[in-house]
Amino acid sequence: MIAAKFAEGMTYREIGEMLFIAPATVRTHLSAIYRKLNVRSKVALAALLADRRLAAGPRAPAASRPSAHLQVRRVRVPHAAEVDLLVLELRRADLRDLLVREGAEGDSAT
């Protein structure tokens, strides 16, 4: 959710206020997300999220969705599948990093 809101143009402060966390915490989360998803810019992050949304299928038209101020309580439910996909991607990235590190350690031991 932090990544999506940041990619949509929200500031660290705005995201922090929405989630009741400090802007520094938002920055920390984004840093981890960038590293794990192997993106280096807000544009790359937005493109990655857009690709995932296209793969997920069409959403309801904006007129049928509740206004932004009403979504605060319900925001986790519609995005649960997206969050699950991001968690899976992060776990894959962690595993890939671990395999690379173990491979590098094995190469230096021989």
N, C-alpha and C positions, 0 to 999 in steps of 0.2 A: 504494500500500500504506500509506503514511504517513497519507493522508487516511482510508482505511477504518479503520485501527486507532484513529485519533483519534476518528472518528465513533462507534466502538464503545465509547468511554469510556476508552481507555488514556491515560496521562499522557505528557508529553514525555519524561520520564525513562524510563518503561517502553518506549516506542517506540525511544528511543535505545539502550537496552541490548539490545533485540532485534536492532537493525540495526547495532550497534557504531558508532554515531555520537553526537555530543554532543547534549544536549537543545536547545541553541541552534540546531543545524543542523536539527533537527526543526521548531523554531519558524519558521526561515527558509523551509523547504520549504512549510509550511502557509500562511505568508503569501503565497507565490507562487501556491499552489493556490487560495486564497480569491480572490485578485485575478483570476486567469485564468478561473476558473469563475464569477466574479461572484456569490459568496456572501459573506455577512457574519457568519455565525454557525455554530457547531458543529451546531445543529439543521438549518439550511439545507443544510449539507454532507451530513449524514446522510440527509436527504430526497432529495437529488440522487443519492447513491450507492444508496439503496434503489430509486429509480426505475430506475436502470440495471440493478440486479440483477433486478428484475421483467421488464425488457425482455429480459434475457439468458436467462431461463428458469429452471426449478427446479434446485436443487442436490441432491446426495445427502443423505439424512438424516444428522444429526449422529452417530448411532451407527456409520455406515459410514465416517465420516471419521476420520483419525488424530487422536489427542489433540494439544492445542496444543503441548506440548513436542516432539513429533515433527515438527511442521510447519515448523520453522525452516529446515531445508535445502530443503524442497520448496515453500515458499510462493510462489515466483515462477512456477512452472509452472501451477498452477491459476488464477492471476490474470493470466496473460499477456494474455488478450483484454481484460480490464478495463483493464489498463495501456495497451494499445494504444488503447482508446477514449479514455482520459484524455489521452494524448499528442495524439491527433487533436483533441480539444476544445481543448487548450492551443494547438495550432498555429492553429486557427481563431480563437481569441481574439486571438492575436498578429497575425494577418492583419487581423482586424476593427479592432484598435487602430491598426495601420499605415494602413489605409484612412481611418479617422477623422482621424488626424493629417494625412495628405496632403490630405484634403478641407478641413480647417481651414486649412492653409497655403495651399491654392489659393484659398480664399475671401478670405483676407486680402491676397493678392497682387493681386487685381482691384480 
